[in-house]
C-alpha cells in the first residue's frame, strides 16, 4: 500500500488547552489533537490529525461485543538540550502488527503509524512535562467498527493515536500477591498480544488482591500455577544471588516487552548475568529463605522500573529493604539517562523529531 497524506484540521487558537505543570497524572489528561484513520474496503483511508473529541459509535459496533481491540504504549521525552525524542517506537510498531495478526485485524502501514505518530508528537511537544520521572504517553490503538452482531472478524476498523502528559505510574514501591487461582494467559492463547481482553480479565483478581492490602498480583502459569509469568501489567525480574532472572517469552504467554528487552541489554552491559528461563515460585521462596533473593522489580513502558517492597506467597511474606536495593534503581537511572540524552544512545533507541 502506497503512503498517503495525513490531513490536518487546525483547532482555533482560542480553543487550545495547555499543560498544567502542577496538575497532571498518568492517563487523566490528554492533548488537543489526536490522529484518526479508517480501514474501509481493504484500505486505510481518511487519515487526519484533528481535535481530540469523543467518538460516535453505533450500539452494535463489533468492538463493544466481541473485543477486537489492540493497543500500544510508547513514551516521548524532552532531553537535557531540549530535543523531543520517542523511545523505541519501531519496536512498538512491530509488536502492534503482531497483535493485529493474532486478533485477525489488518496491519497498519508505517506511513500511518510511525509518520503519523511523529507528526502528532511534534505538534504537541509542549505537553511533555519537565518534572522528574515524567514524559508524554503515546497510545496507538485499533478497534473493530462493523455495525454488526455476529462472531466473525470485522471488515472495518479505526486506528487512532492519542497523547497525554504522564507522571509516575506507581508513586511508591509495590506490594505484590502471588496469584494461584486466576490466569492471565495460557499457551495457544493471546498472552503475547497487547489486546484489551487480557487487561479486562485481570481486573477481578487484582481487586481481590487489593482487598488484602496488595497493589497488584504476580501471575503464574495456567497449567500448574507454579511458574512466574508477569507482575500486574509489567514484565518482572528477580535478582537471585547476583544474577538477574526473568521469565521466558517462548511459550507465548508473556508479553514481549520493549522495556524488558531494553533492560536485558542494559543489564548485561552493566556487568550482570541475565537469564531468560522458567522460574518457579518454589525456587523464589527457597532463594528467599537462603538469603539469596535480593530484589524483585517490574519493567514496562508505563512504570519503566517499579520496585517491589513486599512479595507474598499465601501466608509466606518476603519483604525487601527498598533503600538497600541496587540493581533495579541502577537500571532505572541508566534508562532515564539514555532518554534524557545524558549518555550516548549507542543502540539508536531514540527517534529524534
N, C-alpha and C positions, 0 to 999 in steps of 0.2 A: 504494500500500500504506500503510495507516494505521500510525502509530507504535505500537510495542509496549513493554511494560515490560521492562526488563532486570533479571532477578532477581539476588540476591546471596547467596552461600553463604560465611558468615564462617569464617575459619580460627581455631581456638582460639589464644589469646594465646601459649601456651607453644610453639606450632609455628611462630611467625613468625620469619623471618630478618631481619637488619638489615644495612644497608650497612656494609661495612668501608672506611672512608675511605682506608686505606693500601694497599688491595689490590683494585683493580678495573681491568679493561681492556675495551676495546670487544668486545662480542659474547661475553663469557665468564661474566658474572654476570647473573642475572635476578631480578626482584622476586617477591614472594609470590603475587600474583594475576595472572590472565590473563582475557581475555574470549573467549567461545566462542559460536558460533551455527551452526545448521544450515539449509541450504536443502533443503526437502523438499516435494514436491507443489506446486512453484511458489511457495512462500512461505518467508520467513525465520522460523524458529521456535527455541525453546529458548535464547534469548539469556540468558547468565548470566556473571557475574563470579565466579570461583571460584579455588581453589588452583592454582597453576602445577604441572602434572603431565604425565607422558608421555601420548601418545595411543595408543589401542588400535586397530589397523588390520588389516583383512583382507589377506592376501598378494596378493589380486587387485585391491586398491584402485586405481582408474584413474590417480591422480596418479603412482603408482610406475612405471607402464608407458608412459603417453602424455604426461606432462609438463604437464597443465593446472594451472599454479600461477603466481600473481602475487603481488606484494608491494609495499609502500611503505616508505620510511624517513623518519621525522619526528623532530624533537627538541623536548624541553621543557627550560626553563631556570628558574633562580631569579634574579630581578632583584636589584639592589642593595638594594632596600627589602623583599625577601623574598617578593614576589609570584611565583606559579607561572604561567608563560606557555608556550604552544605556538607554534612559529614556522610560520606559513602552512599550517595543516592543511587549510584549504579547498582549496588548490591541489593538495595530495596526494590529497584525496578525489576531486576531478575527474579527476586523472590515473589513479587506481586504477580508476575505472569505464571510462575509455577503454581501459585494458589489458584489463579484463574483457570488453568488447565484442569486442576483436580476438581474444581467446583463446576466444571463444564460451562465456563464463561469464555468470552472472546479475550484474546490477549490485547494489550494496549500498546500501540506503537511508541517508539522513543520520542517522536516529534510532539506527541501529546503529553506523555508522562514526564519526560526529562526536560524538554524545552518549555513546556507549559509550566512546570514547577519553577524553573529558573526565572521565567518572566514574572510569575506571580510573586515569588520571594523578593525579586529585585524591586518590584513595585511597592512592597510592604516592609522593606528592610528597617524602616524606622520603628517598627513594632518589636524589634529584638531588644529585650531589656539589657541593661548594663549591670544588674545585680548579680552577685556570685551564684553559681550553680543555676543560672537562668539561660534561656535560649528561646528560639521560635520553634514551636512544634508544628510539623507539617503532616497533614493527614490526607493522603490519597485514598480513595475508596471507590468501589464499583458495586452497583445493585441491579437486580433484575427488575425490569419495568413493564413487562407484559401485563395488561389488564385482563387476566385470565386465571380461572381456578382450575388447575389440573397439574398433576405431578409430572412435569417434564421441564427440560431446560427452557428458559425464556428465550425469545427471539430478539428482544430489545433490551438494552442496558443503558445505564447512565454512569459515567465516570466523572468524579469530582475531586478537587483538591481544596481543602480549607486550611487556614493557618490560625495560630493563636500564640500569644506570649506564654511562656511556661516557666514556673518556678520549680523547686524540687518536688518530685513525685511523692517521695516519702520524707517527711520532715525529721524523722528520728529513726534510729536502728530498729529493726523489726523483731517481733516475737512470732515464731512460726510453729504450727502444729503439724506433725506428720499425718497425712491423710491415708487411711487404710480401708475405707469403705467406698467412697466415691472415686470415680475415674475421670481423668481429663481426656485421655486418648487411648486407643487400642490399635494394635498392629492391623494394617489394612484400612484404617480409618483416615481421618483428616487432621491428625495432630500436627503434621508438618506444615499445613496450610494455615495462613493467617485469615481465618474466616470467622464470621460473627458468632456462629454456633458454639465454637469452642469456649468462648468467653461467657455466653449465656449459661452454659452448663456448669460453669464454675461458681456461679453466684450463690447457690444454696449451701454447698459445703463451706464456702468462705464465711457466710453469715453464721453458720453453726460454730465455726472456729472463733469468730469474734465474740459470740455469746460466752465463750470460755476464757476470754481475755487475750486472744491472739489476734494478730493483724492479717495473717494470710496462712495458707496451707502449703505444705511440701507434697507435691503429687508423687504417687508411686505407680508402678506398672499395673496394668489392668488384670493380668493373669494371677499374680501371687501377692500383690501389694508388698513386694519385697525390695524392689529396686527403685532408686531415686530417678525422677524424670525432670520436673521443673518446680520452681518455687513461685507460687502465685502466678503473675503474668511475666515472669522472667526466667531465663536460664539460671542455673545455680552452680556454684563452685565450692569445693571443700579443700581446705589445706590440712593435710594429714602428714605429720612428721616431716614438714618442709616441702612436701610435694603437693601440687595442685591437681585435683581430680574433678572432672566434670562429666556428666552422663553422655554417652554416645548418642549420635543422631541417626545411627544406621537403621534402627527399627521403624523409623518414620513416625514416632510418637512424640518426639521432642522438636520444637521449632528450631530451625537453623538460624539462630540469632546473629545479626550483623555485629552487635556489641560483643556477643560471645566469641565470634571469630576474631574480632579485633583484640579482645582480651587475651586469647590464647597466643596470638602472635606477639603481643607486647610482653606478656609474662615470660615467654621463652627468651625474648631479647633481654629481659631484666635478670636472667640467670636462673629462673625457676624451671623445674621439670614439670611438664603438664601432660596428664594422661586423659584421654577420652575413652571411657570404658563404662561398663556396667558397675554400679556401686550400690551395694546392699545396705539396708538400714542396720542389719546386724554388724556389718563392718564399721559403720559410723559409730554405733554405740560402743563397740569394743574399743575403737580408737579413743573415744572419749574417756572410757574407764581406765585406759592405759596412759592417759595424759598426752596423747598424740594428736587429738583433734584440736587444731589451733584456731581455725577460722572457718566461717561459712558466710558466703555473700552471694547476692543475686546480681546479675548483669543484664541490662536491657536498655532500649532506646530511651524510654521514659525516665527510668530511675538511674541510668548509667551504671553506677556501682552502689548497691544498697547493702549496708552491713546488717548482720543478724546478731542480735544480743541474746536471744533465747530460742532453743530448738527443743521441742518436746515430742517424745515417742510414748504416747499414752501418759502414764504417770512418771516416766523417767524424763527428767528435765536437764538439759545441757545449757548452762549459762556461759557467756563469753564476756570478758572484760573489754569493752569496746575501745577504751583508751589505750589498751596494750596491743591492739591489732596492727599488723604491719602490711600484709600483702594486699588486702582489699583497698585500704587507704592509698597505698603507693600506686596501685593500678589506676584508681580514680584520678589521682593527681596527674599521672602520666597522660591519660586520655584527655583530661582537661587542658593540659599544656599543649598538646597537639592541636586541639580545637581552637585554642586561643592564639595560636601562632607563636607560642613561647619557645617551642623546639621545632626542629626541622621535620616536616611531614615527608619522611623518606618513602612511605608507601603510597603516596599520592592519593590519600583518602579524602582530602578536602577539595571540593569543587568551588572555585572562586567565581563570584559573579562579576 
